[in-house]
Structure formats: structure tokens, C-alpha cells
């Protein structure tokens, strides 16, 4: 087996000598403060299905990724990146603020079936499925359609007998979110 020599800049790779037979590992690369802040590991709580729980102690929301939870946190802290110039309401994303501002400007999306108005195109699209019966998510067990993936997952949990039972009143819930809301009211 041939020995390879790696020429390195000693100031860049701490502890690695010119002529070492192995490339430096990731721990030998010095990290600046900004990089350390970006890569700091965050301790998150996860639900049994792998979703991330909100860090706020009184909130039962769960998220599929850490970024979604971070965008949600300002709801509890009041620290927002974007503010409506008209009513001073705060938003964690520019898109949410722009959707909100459409309401002030009268720029809403209207349903062509019933004239109901929506701030976002996505909200209108979900609503239109009620009129057309064309749902993007279909149950593999019974063929019933749903406009939201989360509603389909809850429905399929019913078919599979997967649920969360309240120890106090024995009610069964097919989403952890609904179960947690019930527990807050029941206890």
C-alpha cells in the first residue's frame, strides 16, 4: 500500500505536520466564532413519530423540521424580523407579512365558486378542493380524499388503530396535536 503525503499549511490545519500520511480530520480545522454559532447543536424534543416539539412550555405544536419551529418561536417571544407598516403586527417571514398586507390593500384571492376570500393562493387552493372534490391526498385504505397531508395521516391512523387515549376520560385521538390540546383542557 502506497503512502500518500499531504502538504498542508500548518496555520490552517492545527496539529498536522507536512508529510503526515493521513488527511486532517474535521476537528483539526480551526473554527471561527461565526461558524461556531451556525453549527451549535440545539437540543430539541421529538415526538414518537420524529417531529420536533415547540420549545415553548405551553405550546403543543410540532414541526417536521427545525427551521419551521424557529419561524414559529417569535409568536411566543414577540421578536419578529418583519412588521406591517400599517397595523404594526409582527411576522417571522416576509411572505407572511406580504400576505397580511394584501388584506389592508384589498388584494385578496377569491373563490370562483362561492366568492369567499383568502389572503394566500395556497389557502384558496385548499378551499377549492371542497367544491371540486379533487383532493391532492388520497387514503390508500378507503379512497377518501384530503386537502392536507396531516388530515390524511390522522385518517389513516384510524384505519390502523393508531391513536392516543386519554387516561382520564378514555377518548381516543388520532393526532398527537389534538391529543395534547385535549389533555390541556381535561387535566
N, C-alpha and C positions, 0 to 999 in steps of 0.2 A: 504494500500500500504506500503510495507516494505521499510524502509530507508536503503540504502546501504552506507557504509562508504568506502572511498577511502584513502588508505595510500599513501602518496606522499613524495617525497624528496623535501623539501622546496626550496633548492637551484636550483632545476631543474624546478619546477613549481612556478613561481613568483606569490605571492599573493594568493596561495591556501593553506589553513590550513589543517593539518591532521584531518580527521574526517569530512570534507566537504561532503555534500550529493550529489554533482554533480561532474562528472569528469571534469577536466580542459578543457577549450576550446582551440582552436588552437592559440589564441592570447596570452595565458599565457606562452607558450613555448618560452624561450629566443632564439633569432636568432643570429648566429654568422655572421660576415661580409661576408664570402664566400657564405653562404646561402642567405643572403640578395641580393647579386649581382646576383645569379642564378634566384631568383624569382622576380626580379624587373619587374614591368609591363611595357610593351612597348606600346606606343601609335602608333597604325597603322591605316592607312586609308584603307577602304574596298570599293570595287566596289558594285553596286547593287546586283550582284549575290554572294557576300560574299568573293570574292577573295581579297588578300592583295596586295595593290599597293606598288611599289618600293618607298623607302624613298627619292631617289634622285629626285630633282625637274624637271630635264629634261628627265626623263625616264618614259615611259608609260607601262613598263612590269608589269604583275600581276602574283601572285603566289597562289597556293592552300594552302600553309602552311608557317608559319613564318620561318622555317628552310631553305626552298628553297630561300626565299628572302635574308636571311643572307648570304647564299652561293653566291648569285648574287652580293651583295654590293661591294666586293673587285674590281669588274670591274670598279667601279667609284672612289674608294679610292686609288687603286694601292697597297693596303696592302694584300698580299697573304700569305697563310701558306705553299704552295708548289711551288717550282721553278724547271724548266727544267735545268739540268746541262749543256746542250749543247747550247741552244739559250737564256737562262735566262728569258723565258716567265713565268709569274706567273699563278697559278691555285688555286682555292678555295678548291678543293678536290684532294685527292691522286689519285683517279680513273681517273679523267680528265687529270691529269698530265701523268699518265701511258699510257692512250690512245694517248696523244700527243707524247710521247716518241716513241711509235711504228712507227710513221711516220719517225723519224730520223733513226730508226733501220731497216726500210723497212718491218716491221711486220704489214701488213695491212690485212683486211678482203676483199676478192674478191668475186664478184657476179659470180656465175657459169653460168649465162645466158648471161651476156654482158661484163664480166671482169672489171667492174667499181670497184674501191677500196674505202674502208671505214675504218676510224680509229677505230670504235667500232662495235661490233657484233650487237648491237641494231640498228645502222644506216643501216647496211646491211639487217637486218630482215625487216625494214620498206621498203627498196628499193625492196626487192624480191617480195613483195606483188604486185608491179606493173607488174611483169612478170607472176605471178601465178593467180592473180585475187582473191586470198583468203585473205580477209581483216578481221582483228580482231573486227572491229566495223561496225555494220550494221544499217542503218536508219530504224526505225520502221514504217515510213510512206511510203517509196517507195522501200526499199530493197537495195539501193545503199551502197557499202562498202567503208570504210575509214581505212587508216593505223594508224591514230591518233584520239584519243578521241576528241581533241579540234576541229578537222575538222568536225567530225560528229556533235558536238554540234552547230557549226556555220551553218551547212547544215540544221539541224532540226529547227533552229531559222527561217530560210527562210520559211519552211513549216508553221510555227506557226505565221508568220508575226511579229516576234520579231526582231527589228532592231534598229539601231542608225542612225538618219537622220541628215545630216549636215545642219545647219541653213543658211549657206551662199550659197551652190550650190545645195542643196536638194538630194545629193547622199545618198544612204542607205547602211549601213554596218551591217553585221550580227555577228561581234565580236567586243567587246569594244576595243580590241587592235588595230584592223585595223582602227576603227573609230578615235581613238586618234592619230594614225600616220597620217591619212588624215587631221585632224584638225591642226596639226603642220605645214603641207605643205600648207593648204588652207588659214590659217589666218596669 
